[in-house]
Amino acid sequence: MPPRPLGLLQGTVDVLILRTLAWAPMHGYGISQWINDRSAGALAVEDAGLYQALHRLERKGLVDSEWGISEKNHRAKYYNLTTIGRRQLKTEVAELRRYMAVLFGVLDPA
């Protein structure tokens, strides 16, 4: 029996999307699949949450988008990480690493 997917912590969807788009422009389904694949199915981003986050990131100027044709020859909106988005990704990853170090320091005291 595969492990139950983990719930996403508040604020992690944005950084997961930014990280995914650092590899290449992708459409929503591709982003969702990339996260699922990289986490071996442990992280699942719901469609509604994914598209809300993409629109929020686009309003902030962290991603932009353009229409294109998907691998299955369908019209799809492709999202791309902007220069501002790359800077934000670095900042958020550093903050998450710091947070995790402090959290594990509390959970596993020496």
Protein Blocks (a to p, Z undefined) as FASTA:
>chain_A
ZZddddddehklmmmmmmmmmmoccdfklmmmmmmmmnnomaccdfklmmmmmmmmmmno
paccdddddfkopacddddddfklmmmmmmmmmmmmmmmmmmmmmmmcZZ
